[in-house]
């Protein structure tokens, strides 16, 4: 197996700043932040760390040491939400994921060929994470899950991958291979104090091992197992064996939710479209990952904006409903639609939380992202994107199209619907294409049938019309109180243009009507 570990190095801070735009997240040159829990510093950013703020320091000491320090309270729920969003973003790269308290583990051995190798997979994953606003991330590769998680925290890989890479088929990699030996050497060189702190082991154990001269994992492995088991029990030996792959380490796989509904609480209240667009984009990439893992495409989305409330004023959520002309899971298209709608929105009050839901999805199996397109495919996708943009900018009620209905009456066979809504109804067969019915349908159907004059029982329209087809009888409408009983004919005029006319079948006599014209 081949495990790729994603470790959020600054999870407590990133979880609080995730929804901020890049300029506010970075802040000015004098902006310094730290996260505290129970009045103790849990994490400090690079600027605060350079000024001497350390984890474990009291919040009062940190504020006295660095005036102007922005102190933020830890939010465990936001951290769990960020880890889940990370798992959904990474889910298109591997179906086998494991959630960690501060990251995600991916088993990528079976996906290397799909993405064109390890380098291409890591590059694509890094690009997807950067687009999602996840920047302070550390990665590591190892044959075991626990080794990958440990290396990601203490010895992550840099931008270029190490020279010794896993073989093309990692399942066949033997422990004696050069790559496996390199991973074992990197594990042996890890400082034991940092490893035990990562594993959250008891300080008493760390003091004991330091007293007997253990400084690295290699020193710990060299100790007699019997004596170590008598003093510390088998838990530490079990953890060590799982890290080096000597015993199995089963993990529960991450299961995505059955319905996508992900929320994001803002650190600062937002009253302009720019901040809301950035916050909404942090929810689009998890949505795309969820759709890809479920082999679905979204046709209807809803963005719920939660407003500030008070005892005197309670405002309902503002809901933006997006309908796509064609079901899609393209993040650029969805981000564009959200941006268009949010910039046209007038907020009744500042927003402090967002929730993105997938209200309607359709099967998208076998339709992965397009690697290349011909002119026809590109033109079609451009037309649908234009329809979505027009609907988002002008309003869905102003961009319309015709949809077929299962009704034999020509005036009831179509209905007007918003063009931005995906057509998820069952296809209706055109009666003119049914085998055995040679009579076609006209291109132009009159809004109301035009009553024709007659001459010697023959219809007139710019002259005498000559019938060119047998009668096609249409009888329908008894089920909704608007019955019709007609005999339709194709007729040719003196100008050689074709008409679609019918004659009513009534007991009080028949009358000719013009209902359509052919192009």
C-alpha positions as CSV (number, residue, x, y, z in Angstrom):
1,X,0.0,0.0,0.0
2,X,1.0,3.6,-0.5
3,X,-0.3,6.3,1.9
4,X,-0.3,10.0,1.2
5,X,-0.7,12.0,4.4
6,X,-2.1,15.6,4.4
7,X,-1.4,17.4,7.6
8,X,-2.8,20.8,8.5
9,X,0.1,22.3,10.2
10,X,-1.9,25.3,11.5
11,X,-5.3,23.7,11.9
12,X,-6.6,25.8,14.9
13,X,-5.7,29.1,13.1
14,X,-6.7,28.0,9.6
15,X,-10.1,26.8,10.8
16,X,-10.9,30.3,12.0
17,X,-9.4,32.2,9.0
18,X,-10.6,29.8,6.3
19,X,-13.5,32.0,5.1
20,X,-11.6,35.3,5.0
21,X,-10.3,36.8,1.7
22,X,-6.5,36.4,1.1
23,X,-5.8,40.1,2.0
24,X,-7.6,39.8,5.3
25,X,-6.2,36.4,6.1
26,X,-2.6,37.6,5.6
27,X,-3.3,40.9,7.2
28,X,-0.9,43.8,7.3
29,X,2.7,43.7,8.2
30,X,1.9,44.3,11.8
31,X,-0.9,41.7,12.1
32,X,0.0,38.9,14.5
33,X,-2.5,36.2,15.7
34,X,-2.5,33.3,18.1
35,X,-5.1,30.8,19.1
36,X,-5.7,30.1,22.8
37,X,-7.5,27.4,24.7
38,X,-8.2,27.6,28.4
39,X,-6.1,30.8,28.6
40,X,-3.1,29.0,27.1
41,X,-1.6,29.6,23.7
42,X,-2.3,26.6,21.5
43,X,-0.9,27.9,18.2
44,X,0.8,31.1,17.0
45,X,1.4,32.3,13.5
46,X,4.9,32.9,12.1
47,X,5.1,36.5,13.1
48,X,4.0,35.9,16.6
49,X,6.4,33.0,16.9
50,X,9.3,35.2,15.7
51,X,8.4,37.6,18.5
52,X,8.7,34.9,21.1
53,X,5.1,33.7,21.5
54,X,5.2,29.9,22.1
55,X,2.6,27.2,22.6
56,X,1.8,26.6,26.2
57,X,2.4,30.2,27.2
58,X,-0.4,32.0,29.0
59,X,-2.5,34.4,27.0
60,X,-1.7,37.2,29.3
61,X,2.0,36.7,28.9
62,X,1.7,36.6,25.2
63,X,-0.3,39.8,25.1
64,X,2.2,41.5,27.3
65,X,5.1,40.3,25.2
66,X,3.6,41.4,22.0
67,X,1.2,44.4,22.1
68,X,-1.4,44.3,19.4
69,X,-1.6,40.6,19.4
70,X,-4.9,39.3,18.1
71,X,-6.1,36.5,20.4
72,X,-8.6,34.1,18.9
73,X,-10.5,31.4,20.8
74,X,-10.2,27.8,19.6
75,X,-13.2,26.4,17.9
76,X,-13.1,22.6,17.8
77,X,-16.2,22.3,15.6
78,X,-14.6,24.5,12.9
79,X,-11.5,22.4,13.0
80,X,-13.6,19.2,12.4
81,X,-15.4,21.0,9.6
82,X,-12.2,22.0,7.9
83,X,-10.9,18.4,8.1
84,X,-14.1,17.1,6.6
85,X,-13.9,19.7,3.8
86,X,-10.3,18.6,3.2
87,X,-11.4,15.0,2.9
88,X,-14.2,15.9,0.4
89,X,-11.7,18.0,-1.7
90,X,-9.2,15.1,-1.8
91,X,-11.9,12.5,-2.4
92,X,-11.6,12.6,-6.3
93,X,-8.0,11.5,-6.0
94,X,-8.7,8.3,-4.0
95,X,-11.8,6.4,-2.9
96,X,-10.0,5.3,0.2
97,X,-9.6,8.1,2.8
98,X,-9.0,8.1,6.6
99,X,-9.8,11.1,8.8
100,X,-7.2,12.2,11.3
101,X,-7.7,14.8,14.0
102,X,-5.5,17.3,12.0
103,X,-5.5,15.9,8.5
104,X,-6.4,13.2,6.0
105,X,-4.8,10.0,4.8
106,X,-5.2,8.8,1.2
107,X,-4.4,5.3,0.0
108,X,-3.2,6.1,-3.6
109,X,-1.6,2.9,-4.7
110,X,-4.6,2.0,-6.9
111,X,-4.9,5.6,-8.4
112,X,-1.4,6.2,-9.7
113,X,-2.0,4.9,-13.2
114,X,-5.3,6.9,-13.5
115,X,-3.5,10.2,-12.8
116,X,-0.3,9.4,-14.7
117,X,2.0,8.7,-11.9
118,X,2.7,9.9,-8.4
119,X,4.2,13.3,-9.4
120,X,1.2,14.2,-11.5
121,X,-1.2,13.1,-8.7
122,X,0.6,15.2,-6.1
123,X,0.8,18.2,-8.4
124,X,-3.0,18.0,-9.3
125,X,-3.8,17.6,-5.6
126,X,-1.7,20.6,-4.6
127,X,-3.4,22.7,-7.3
128,X,-6.9,21.7,-6.1
129,X,-6.0,22.5,-2.5
130,X,-4.6,25.9,-3.4
131,X,-7.8,26.7,-5.3
132,X,-9.7,25.8,-2.2
133,X,-7.8,28.1,0.0
134,X,-5.8,25.4,1.8
135,X,-2.1,26.6,1.8
136,X,-0.4,25.7,5.1
137,X,-0.3,22.0,4.4
138,X,2.4,19.3,4.8
139,X,2.5,16.0,2.9
140,X,4.4,12.8,3.3
141,X,4.4,9.3,1.6
142,X,5.0,6.0,3.3
143,X,4.0,2.3,3.0
144,X,1.9,2.5,6.3
145,X,-0.7,5.0,7.4
146,X,0.9,5.7,10.8
147,X,4.3,6.3,9.2
148,X,2.9,8.7,6.6
149,X,1.0,10.7,9.3
150,X,4.1,10.8,11.5
151,X,6.4,12.0,8.6
152,X,3.9,14.6,7.5
153,X,4.1,16.2,10.9
154,X,7.8,16.0,11.6
155,X,9.6,15.4,8.2
156,X,7.3,16.4,5.3
157,X,8.3,16.3,1.7
158,X,9.1,19.5,-0.1
159,X,7.9,20.8,-3.5
160,X,10.0,18.3,-5.5
161,X,9.4,14.7,-4.5
162,X,12.4,12.7,-3.1
163,X,14.7,11.1,-5.6
164,X,13.9,7.6,-4.4
165,X,10.3,7.1,-5.4
166,X,7.9,4.2,-4.9
167,X,7.8,1.7,-7.7
168,X,5.1,1.7,-10.4
169,X,3.2,-1.0,-8.6
170,X,3.5,-0.2,-4.8
171,X,1.8,-3.4,-3.9
172,X,4.8,-5.3,-5.1
173,X,7.3,-3.1,-3.2
174,X,9.4,-5.2,-0.9
175,X,10.8,-3.9,2.4
176,X,14.3,-4.3,0.9
177,X,13.6,-1.8,-1.9
178,X,15.5,1.4,-2.0
179,X,12.4,3.5,-1.4
180,X,11.3,1.4,1.6
181,X,14.8,1.6,3.1
182,X,14.8,5.4,2.6
183,X,11.4,5.7,4.5
184,X,12.8,3.4,7.3
185,X,15.9,5.6,7.6
186,X,13.7,8.8,7.8
187,X,11.6,7.2,10.5
188,X,14.7,6.1,12.5
189,X,16.1,9.7,12.4
190,X,13.0,11.3,13.9
191,X,13.6,12.7,17.4
192,X,11.9,10.6,20.0
193,X,10.7,13.5,22.1
194,X,8.8,15.0,19.1
195,X,7.4,11.5,18.1
196,X,6.0,10.9,21.6
197,X,4.5,14.4,21.7
198,X,2.8,13.7,18.4
199,X,1.5,10.4,19.6
200,X,0.3,12.3,22.8
201,X,2.2,9.8,25.0
202,X,2.6,10.4,28.7
203,X,5.5,12.7,29.8
204,X,6.6,10.1,32.3
205,X,7.5,7.7,29.4
206,X,9.4,10.4,27.6
207,X,11.4,11.2,30.7
208,X,12.2,7.5,31.3
209,X,13.3,6.9,27.7
210,X,15.4,10.0,27.7
211,X,17.0,8.8,30.9
212,X,18.1,5.6,29.4
213,X,19.7,7.4,26.4
214,X,17.0,7.2,23.7
215,X,17.1,10.2,21.4
216,X,15.5,8.9,18.2
217,X,13.2,6.1,17.0
218,X,16.2,4.1,16.1
219,X,17.3,4.1,19.7
220,X,13.9,3.0,20.9
221,X,13.9,0.1,18.4
222,X,17.3,-1.0,19.7
223,X,16.0,-1.4,23.3
224,X,15.2,-4.9,24.6
225,X,11.6,-5.6,23.9
226,X,11.0,-7.7,27.0
227,X,12.2,-5.0,29.3
228,X,10.3,-2.2,27.5
229,X,7.1,-4.3,27.7
230,X,7.5,-4.8,31.4
231,X,8.0,-1.1,32.1
232,X,5.6,0.5,29.6
233,X,3.3,-2.3,28.5
234,X,2.7,-3.4,25.0
235,X,1.0,-0.2,23.8
236,X,4.2,1.5,22.8
237,X,5.6,-1.6,21.1
238,X,2.3,-2.0,19.2
239,X,2.4,1.6,18.0
240,X,6.0,1.1,16.9
241,X,5.2,-2.1,15.0
242,X,2.2,-0.4,13.2
243,X,4.5,2.5,12.2
244,X,7.1,0.2,10.6
245,X,4.5,-2.1,9.1
246,X,5.3,-5.2,11.2
247,X,1.7,-5.6,12.2
248,X,-1.6,-4.6,10.5
249,X,-3.1,-1.2,11.2
250,X,-6.8,-1.3,10.1
251,X,-8.5,2.0,9.7
252,X,-12.1,3.0,9.2
253,X,-12.7,4.5,5.8
254,X,-14.2,8.0,5.5
255,X,-17.8,7.7,4.4
256,X,-19.2,10.8,2.7
257,X,-22.7,12.1,3.7
258,X,-25.7,10.9,1.7
259,X,-26.8,14.4,1.1
260,X,-24.4,17.4,0.7
261,X,-25.2,20.2,3.1
262,X,-22.0,22.0,4.3
263,X,-21.9,25.2,6.4
264,X,-19.2,27.7,7.1
265,X,-19.3,30.3,9.9
266,X,-17.5,33.5,9.2
267,X,-15.0,35.0,11.6
268,X,-16.1,38.5,10.8
269,X,-19.6,39.6,9.7
270,X,-19.8,40.1,6.0
271,X,-22.0,42.8,4.4
272,X,-20.5,42.9,0.9
273,X,-20.5,40.5,-2.0
274,X,-16.7,40.1,-2.2
275,X,-16.4,38.4,1.1
276,X,-19.4,36.2,0.5
277,X,-18.0,35.1,-2.8
278,X,-14.7,34.0,-1.2
279,X,-16.5,32.2,1.6
280,X,-18.9,30.4,-0.9
281,X,-15.9,29.3,-3.0
282,X,-14.6,27.4,0.0
283,X,-17.7,25.3,-0.1
284,X,-17.7,24.7,-3.8
285,X,-14.6,22.5,-3.9
286,X,-16.0,20.1,-1.2
287,X,-19.2,20.0,-3.2
288,X,-17.3,19.0,-6.4
289,X,-15.4,16.3,-4.5
290,X,-18.6,14.9,-3.0
291,X,-20.3,14.9,-6.5
292,X,-17.2,13.1,-8.1
293,X,-17.2,10.5,-5.4
294,X,-20.9,9.8,-5.8
295,X,-20.8,9.9,-9.6
296,X,-23.3,12.7,-9.6
297,X,-23.7,16.2,-11.1
298,X,-25.6,19.0,-9.6
299,X,-28.6,20.5,-11.4
300,X,-30.0,22.6,-8.5
301,X,-28.1,24.2,-5.7
302,X,-29.1,26.5,-2.8
303,X,-26.9,28.9,-0.8
304,X,-28.4,29.8,2.5
305,X,-27.1,33.1,4.1
306,X,-27.7,33.4,7.8
307,X,-28.1,36.9,9.1
308,X,-27.5,38.5,12.5
309,X,-30.5,38.5,14.7
310,X,-31.5,40.2,18.0
311,X,-34.4,40.0,20.4
312,X,-36.3,42.7,18.6
313,X,-35.4,41.6,15.0
314,X,-35.3,38.1,13.7
315,X,-34.6,37.8,10.0
316,X,-35.1,34.6,8.0
317,X,-32.2,33.2,6.0
318,X,-31.6,34.6,2.5
319,X,-31.7,31.7,0.1
320,X,-30.1,31.8,-3.4
321,X,-31.3,29.0,-5.6
322,X,-29.2,28.1,-8.6
323,X,-30.5,26.1,-11.5
324,X,-28.0,24.9,-14.1
325,X,-29.0,24.5,-17.8
326,X,-27.1,21.2,-17.8
327,X,-26.1,19.3,-14.7
328,X,-22.5,19.9,-13.9
329,X,-19.7,19.4,-11.3
330,X,-17.3,22.0,-12.9
331,X,-16.1,24.2,-10.0
332,X,-15.4,27.2,-12.3
333,X,-19.0,27.2,-13.7
334,X,-20.5,26.9,-10.2
335,X,-18.2,29.6,-8.8
336,X,-19.1,31.9,-11.7
337,X,-22.8,31.5,-11.1
338,X,-22.5,32.1,-7.4
339,X,-20.4,35.2,-8.0
340,X,-23.0,36.6,-10.5
341,X,-25.9,36.1,-8.1
342,X,-24.1,37.3,-5.0
343,X,-23.0,40.6,-6.7
344,X,-26.7,41.3,-7.6
345,X,-27.9,40.5,-4.1
346,X,-29.1,43.2,-1.7
347,X,-28.5,42.0,1.9
348,X,-31.1,43.0,4.5
349,X,-28.4,42.5,7.3
350,X,-24.8,41.3,7.7
351,X,-24.2,37.6,7.2
352,X,-22.4,35.5,9.7
353,X,-22.8,31.9,8.3
354,X,-23.3,30.2,4.9
355,X,-24.6,26.8,4.0
356,X,-24.4,25.3,0.5
357,X,-26.8,22.4,-0.3
358,X,-27.2,20.2,-3.4
359,X,-31.0,20.1,-3.8
360,X,-31.1,18.1,-6.9
361,X,-28.5,15.8,-8.5
362,X,-28.5,13.5,-11.5
363,X,-26.3,10.5,-12.4
364,X,-23.0,11.5,-14.0
365,X,-21.4,8.0,-14.1
366,X,-18.7,7.7,-16.8
367,X,-18.7,11.4,-17.5
368,X,-15.4,12.5,-15.9
369,X,-13.8,15.9,-16.5
370,X,-13.1,16.6,-20.1
371,X,-9.5,16.2,-21.0
372,X,-9.9,17.6,-24.5
373,X,-12.9,18.8,-26.6
374,X,-13.6,19.2,-30.3
375,X,-15.2,22.3,-31.7
376,X,-18.7,20.9,-31.3
377,X,-18.3,20.0,-27.6
378,X,-16.6,23.3,-26.9
379,X,-19.4,25.2,-28.6
380,X,-22.1,23.3,-26.7
381,X,-20.4,23.8,-23.3
382,X,-19.9,27.5,-24.1
383,X,-23.6,27.9,-25.0
384,X,-24.7,26.3,-21.8
385,X,-22.3,28.4,-19.8
386,X,-23.7,31.5,-21.5
387,X,-27.3,30.4,-20.6
388,X,-26.3,30.0,-17.0
389,X,-24.5,33.4,-16.9
390,X,-27.5,35.1,-18.4
391,X,-29.9,33.5,-16.0
392,X,-27.7,34.4,-13.0
393,X,-27.3,38.0,-14.2
394,X,-30.8,38.8,-15.6
395,X,-32.8,36.4,-13.5
396,X,-34.0,32.9,-14.3
397,X,-37.5,34.1,-15.2
398,X,-36.1,36.2,-18.1
399,X,-34.2,33.4,-19.9
400,X,-36.7,30.8,-21.0
401,X,-36.9,27.8,-23.3
402,X,-39.6,25.4,-24.5
403,X,-40.0,22.0,-23.0
404,X,-42.1,19.1,-24.4
405,X,-45.1,17.8,-22.6
406,X,-46.9,14.5,-23.0
407,X,-50.1,15.9,-24.6
408,X,-51.5,15.3,-28.1
409,X,-53.0,18.7,-28.4
410,X,-50.5,20.9,-30.3
411,X,-51.1,24.0,-28.2
412,X,-50.5,22.0,-25.0
413,X,-47.5,19.9,-26.2
414,X,-45.0,22.5,-25.0
415,X,-44.6,24.7,-22.0
416,X,-42.2,27.6,-21.1
417,X,-39.7,26.9,-18.4
418,X,-36.5,28.7,-17.1
419,X,-33.6,27.9,-19.4
420,X,-31.2,27.6,-16.4
421,X,-33.1,24.6,-15.0
422,X,-31.8,21.2,-16.0
423,X,-34.3,19.1,-17.9
424,X,-34.7,16.0,-15.6
425,X,-38.1,15.0,-17.0
426,X,-38.6,11.9,-19.1
427,X,-38.1,12.5,-22.8
428,X,-41.3,12.9,-24.8
429,X,-41.4,11.5,-28.3
430,X,-42.5,13.9,-31.0
431,X,-45.7,12.6,-32.6
432,X,-44.4,13.5,-36.0
433,X,-41.6,11.0,-35.6
434,X,-43.8,8.1,-34.5
435,X,-43.5,5.2,-37.1
436,X,-46.6,5.1,-39.3
437,X,-47.3,8.8,-39.0
438,X,-45.9,10.5,-42.0
439,X,-47.5,13.9,-41.3
440,X,-44.9,16.3,-39.9
441,X,-45.3,19.2,-37.5
442,X,-44.9,22.8,-38.6
443,X,-42.1,25.0,-37.4
444,X,-44.4,28.0,-36.7
445,X,-47.5,27.3,-34.6
446,X,-50.0,30.2,-34.4
447,X,-50.8,31.4,-30.9
448,X,-54.5,30.9,-31.6
449,X,-56.0,28.9,-34.6
450,X,-57.1,31.3,-37.4
451,X,-60.6,30.6,-38.7
452,X,-60.5,30.3,-42.5
453,X,-63.1,31.3,-45.1
454,X,-64.5,28.7,-47.4
455,X,-65.4,28.6,-51.1
456,X,-67.5,25.6,-52.2
457,X,-66.5,23.8,-49.0
458,X,-62.8,24.3,-49.7
459,X,-60.6,26.4,-47.2
460,X,-59.2,29.7,-48.4
461,X,-55.9,31.4,-47.3
462,X,-54.4,33.6,-50.0
463,X,-56.4,31.5,-52.4
464,X,-57.9,28.1,-52.5
465,X,-55.9,25.5,-50.4
466,X,-55.4,22.0,-51.8
467,X,-55.3,19.1,-49.3
468,X,-52.0,17.1,-49.7
469,X,-52.5,14.5,-46.9
470,X,-55.0,12.2,-45.4
471,X,-56.7,13.3,-42.1
472,X,-54.8,12.9,-38.9
473,X,-57.3,12.8,-36.1
474,X,-56.4,14.2,-32.7
475,X,-58.9,13.7,-29.8
476,X,-57.7,14.6,-26.3
477,X,-58.4,16.9,-23.4
478,X,-61.4,15.2,-21.9
479,X,-59.3,14.7,-18.7
480,X,-58.9,18.4,-18.0
481,X,-62.1,20.0,-19.2
482,X,-60.7,21.3,-22.5
483,X,-61.6,18.6,-25.1
484,X,-60.7,18.8,-28.7
485,X,-61.7,16.7,-31.7
486,X,-59.9,17.6,-34.9
487,X,-58.9,16.3,-38.3
488,X,-55.5,17.8,-39.4
489,X,-54.3,18.0,-43.0
490,X,-51.3,19.3,-44.9
491,X,-52.5,21.9,-47.4
492,X,-50.7,23.7,-50.2
493,X,-51.6,27.3,-51.3
494,X,-51.4,29.0,-54.6
495,X,-48.0,30.4,-53.5
496,X,-46.8,26.8,-53.0
497,X,-46.4,27.3,-49.2
498,X,-47.5,24.5,-47.0
499,X,-50.0,25.0,-44.2
500,X,-51.2,22.9,-41.3
501,X,-55.0,23.1,-41.1
502,X,-57.6,21.2,-39.3
503,X,-61.4,20.8,-39.3
504,X,-63.4,20.5,-36.2
505,X,-65.6,17.5,-35.7
506,X,-68.8,18.9,-34.2
507,X,-72.4,17.9,-34.5
508,X,-73.4,21.5,-35.5
509,X,-71.1,21.6,-38.5
510,X,-67.4,21.7,-39.3
511,X,-65.2,24.7,-39.7
512,X,-61.7,25.0,-41.1
513,X,-58.8,26.6,-39.1
514,X,-55.2,27.4,-39.8
515,X,-52.9,26.2,-37.0
516,X,-49.4,26.4,-38.3
517,X,-47.0,27.3,-41.1
518,X,-44.1,25.4,-42.5
519,X,-40.7,27.1,-43.1
